[in-house]
C-alpha cells in the first residue's frame, strides 16, 4: 500500500479546485485504461510497467499488481463478481509496451481475481488482432474489440469459450464498445468511419456510415462511444474537435464543438473517451485539448475543465465512479486524476437564439450573456469554436472579448459571425465560450447554411490523415516529454 501524493493544482479567479491529480508510484508507467468498481476504487493499467494499479479515493492509497506478460493495455472493466478484466497486446510478437499501434503482435485477455490477487490469461488465436477495449454484459460475458483484427470478441466465463465475430471490413478498426439499455452492443470503427451494432443473441451485425457526403456531417475518426437514455449514440471524433450525436433511427448527426487548443500545442482537441452519467450528461476527454468536459442534458451548455498537467497530458480514457466523479489517466505525466462533479461551475451562459439560418457570405449577429453566481476576479476571455474541419469557413468578432469580472454579476458580448463565400451548405454548430482559465463554459447555437460551395473530396483529407493511427501521436508526445525531462 502506497500513500498517494496529490499534484498541486493552482486556482485562478477564485474558482474551486475542480480537478485533483495523483502521481502513480511506479515511474514512467504509462497509465492508460481506467475504470471504477462498485466500491469506488479506481483501477487502471500501466502499460510500460506491466502492472495493474488500484487507487482508493477514501484513504488515498495506491496498490500495484504485476501483470503476466507485457504490452499495451488499452481496455479495462470489472465484471459482475468484482473481478477486473483488461486487454493486453505485445506488438510485433515481442515486447512493445507503450508503443504505437503495430501489426504482428500477440494479444490476450487478462482477468484479475480481486479476492485472491491472482491473474488468468486467455490468449487470442490470431496474431496481430490488437484487442483494445473491453465491456461486460448482464450475463457476465466479456466483450472486446480487435482493433487490427477487424473483429468483435466474446468470452463466456461459464463455458470458457472464446468466440470472434468478423466485421464486413477487416480493416475497419473497431475501437470502443458499449451496451445500450436493450442489451445491444455498439462499437466504433475508427478507420471505416462507422458505428456498428451487434445483436448479442443472433450475432447479426449492423453498420451505420458516419462519413456522409455532406462535409459538415463528416466524422473523420470515431473512437470513444456511449449511448444516452434516449438511445442516441455519442462518439468522440479523434480526427476533429467535437463530439457527435448520432440518431440510429434517422441517421442524422449533430456535431458539438469543444474548445480549440493553442496553435503551438496542437491544431485539434481530438476527443477520445466518452461516457454518459446518471444525469444524462455526456462526458468526454480531449487528447489534444488537454481537458475533461461534459455536454449538459439539454445539449445547450458545455463545461470543459483544463487538466493542470500539460500542455498535453495524453488523457485518453475516462471512468465514472459511483459517486458521480469522473476519473481519467494521464499517459504522458504518469498520473491519474479526478473531476469533482459536485463542485458546480457558478456561471450560466445564454444566447439570444438557439438557431440561425444564413447563406454563404452572410453576416449573423449573436448576443450572449453570462450570469456569474459567485464573485470572480480578473479578466475572462470570450472565444468560439466551430463544428467543421475548415477554420476559414467563418470569422468571428466580439464587441468585448476580454471582460473584467470584478464585482460584475452579469456580462454580455455581441458576436458578429461572417460566413465564408466558400462555406459548404449544411447544418453546423457554433459554441460561444467564456474562458476562465481552468474552466470554460460555452453555449451552443445551430447554424443552417442553405446555399454555398459544392462539396468535393479534399474536405475529407485532414480527417483521414489524423485517423491513420492513434498510436503515432501518443508515441510522439511521449518522446517529446521525455526529451523535455532531460533538459
Secondary structure as the mmCIF struct_conf table of DSSP 4:
data_model
#
loop_
_struct_conf.conf_type_id
_struct_conf.id
_struct_conf.beg_label_comp_id
_struct_conf.beg_label_asym_id
_struct_conf.beg_label_seq_id
_struct_conf.end_label_comp_id
_struct_conf.end_label_asym_id
_struct_conf.end_label_seq_id
STRN STRN1 UNK A 2 UNK A 3
STRN STRN2 UNK A 6 UNK A 7
HELX_LH_PP_P HELX_LH_PP_P1 UNK A 8 UNK A 8
TURN_TY1_P TURN_TY1_P1 UNK A 13 UNK A 14
STRN STRN3 UNK A 19 UNK A 23
BEND BEND1 UNK A 25 UNK A 26
TURN_TY1_P TURN_TY1_P2 UNK A 27 UNK A 28
STRN STRN4 UNK A 31 UNK A 36
TURN_TY1_P TURN_TY1_P3 UNK A 38 UNK A 39
BEND BEND2 UNK A 40 UNK A 40
STRN STRN5 UNK A 42 UNK A 46
TURN_TY1_P TURN_TY1_P4 UNK A 47 UNK A 50
STRN STRN6 UNK A 51 UNK A 56
TURN_TY1_P TURN_TY1_P5 UNK A 57 UNK A 60
STRN STRN7 UNK A 61 UNK A 66
HELX_LH_PP_P HELX_LH_PP_P2 UNK A 67 UNK A 67
BEND BEND3 UNK A 68 UNK A 69
BEND BEND4 UNK A 71 UNK A 71
STRN STRN8 UNK A 72 UNK A 72
STRN STRN9 UNK A 76 UNK A 78
TURN_TY1_P TURN_TY1_P6 UNK A 80 UNK A 81
BEND BEND5 UNK A 82 UNK A 82
STRN STRN10 UNK A 84 UNK A 90
HELX_RH_3T_P HELX_RH_3T_P1 UNK A 91 UNK A 93
BEND BEND6 UNK A 94 UNK A 94
TURN_TY1_P TURN_TY1_P7 UNK A 97 UNK A 98
BEND BEND7 UNK A 103 UNK A 104
STRN STRN11 UNK A 106 UNK A 113
TURN_TY1_P TURN_TY1_P8 UNK A 114 UNK A 117
STRN STRN12 UNK A 118 UNK A 123
BEND BEND8 UNK A 125 UNK A 126
TURN_TY1_P TURN_TY1_P9 UNK A 127 UNK A 128
STRN STRN13 UNK A 131 UNK A 136
TURN_TY1_P TURN_TY1_P10 UNK A 138 UNK A 139
STRN STRN14 UNK A 142 UNK A 146
TURN_TY1_P TURN_TY1_P11 UNK A 147 UNK A 150
STRN STRN15 UNK A 151 UNK A 156
TURN_TY1_P TURN_TY1_P12 UNK A 157 UNK A 160
STRN STRN16 UNK A 161 UNK A 166
BEND BEND9 UNK A 168 UNK A 169
TURN_TY1_P TURN_TY1_P13 UNK A 170 UNK A 171
BEND BEND10 UNK A 172 UNK A 172
STRN STRN17 UNK A 174 UNK A 179
TURN_TY1_P TURN_TY1_P14 UNK A 181 UNK A 182
BEND BEND11 UNK A 183 UNK A 183
HELX_LH_PP_P HELX_LH_PP_P3 UNK A 184 UNK A 184
STRN STRN18 UNK A 185 UNK A 189
TURN_TY1_P TURN_TY1_P15 UNK A 190 UNK A 193
STRN STRN19 UNK A 194 UNK A 198
TURN_TY1_P TURN_TY1_P16 UNK A 200 UNK A 202
STRN STRN20 UNK A 205 UNK A 209
BEND BEND12 UNK A 213 UNK A 214
HELX_RH_3T_P HELX_RH_3T_P2 UNK A 215 UNK A 217
BEND BEND13 UNK A 220 UNK A 220
STRN STRN21 UNK A 222 UNK A 227
TURN_TY1_P TURN_TY1_P17 UNK A 229 UNK A 230
BEND BEND14 UNK A 231 UNK A 231
STRN STRN22 UNK A 233 UNK A 237
TURN_TY1_P TURN_TY1_P18 UNK A 238 UNK A 239
BEND BEND15 UNK A 240 UNK A 241
STRN STRN23 UNK A 242 UNK A 246
TURN_TY1_P TURN_TY1_P19 UNK A 248 UNK A 250
STRN STRN24 UNK A 253 UNK A 257
HELX_LH_PP_P HELX_LH_PP_P4 UNK A 259 UNK A 262
TURN_TY1_P TURN_TY1_P20 UNK A 263 UNK A 265
BEND BEND16 UNK A 267 UNK A 267
STRN STRN25 UNK A 271 UNK A 276
TURN_TY1_P TURN_TY1_P21 UNK A 278 UNK A 279
STRN STRN26 UNK A 282 UNK A 286
TURN_TY1_P TURN_TY1_P22 UNK A 287 UNK A 290
STRN STRN27 UNK A 291 UNK A 295
TURN_TY1_P TURN_TY1_P23 UNK A 297 UNK A 298
BEND BEND17 UNK A 299 UNK A 300
STRN STRN28 UNK A 301 UNK A 306
HELX_LH_PP_P HELX_LH_PP_P5 UNK A 307 UNK A 307
BEND BEND18 UNK A 308 UNK A 309
BEND BEND19 UNK A 311 UNK A 311
STRN STRN29 UNK A 318 UNK A 320
TURN_TY1_P TURN_TY1_P24 UNK A 322 UNK A 323
BEND BEND20 UNK A 324 UNK A 324
STRN STRN30 UNK A 326 UNK A 330
TURN_TY1_P TURN_TY1_P25 UNK A 331 UNK A 334
STRN STRN31 UNK A 335 UNK A 339
TURN_TY1_P TURN_TY1_P26 UNK A 341 UNK A 342
BEND BEND21 UNK A 343 UNK A 343
STRN STRN32 UNK A 347 UNK A 351
BEND BEND22 UNK A 352 UNK A 352
BEND BEND23 UNK A 354 UNK A 354
STRN STRN33 UNK A 355 UNK A 358
TURN_TY1_P TURN_TY1_P27 UNK A 360 UNK A 361
STRN STRN34 UNK A 363 UNK A 372
BEND BEND24 UNK A 373 UNK A 374
BEND BEND25 UNK A 378 UNK A 378
STRN STRN35 UNK A 379 UNK A 379
STRN STRN36 UNK A 381 UNK A 386
BEND BEND26 UNK A 387 UNK A 389
HELX_RH_3T_P HELX_RH_3T_P3 UNK A 391 UNK A 393
STRN STRN37 UNK A 394 UNK A 398
BEND BEND27 UNK A 399 UNK A 402
STRN STRN38 UNK A 404 UNK A 404
TURN_TY1_P TURN_TY1_P28 UNK A 406 UNK A 407
BEND BEND28 UNK A 409 UNK A 409
STRN STRN39 UNK A 410 UNK A 419
TURN_TY1_P TURN_TY1_P29 UNK A 421 UNK A 422
HELX_LH_PP_P HELX_LH_PP_P6 UNK A 423 UNK A 423
STRN STRN40 UNK A 424 UNK A 424
BEND BEND29 UNK A 425 UNK A 425
STRN STRN41 UNK A 426 UNK A 435
BEND BEND30 UNK A 437 UNK A 438
STRN STRN42 UNK A 439 UNK A 449
BEND BEND31 UNK A 451 UNK A 451
STRN STRN43 UNK A 453 UNK A 453
HELX_LH_PP_P HELX_LH_PP_P7 UNK A 454 UNK A 455
HELX_RH_3T_P HELX_RH_3T_P4 UNK A 457 UNK A 460
HELX_RH_AL_P HELX_RH_AL_P1 UNK A 461 UNK A 466
TURN_TY1_P TURN_TY1_P30 UNK A 467 UNK A 468
HELX_RH_AL_P HELX_RH_AL_P2 UNK A 470 UNK A 486
#
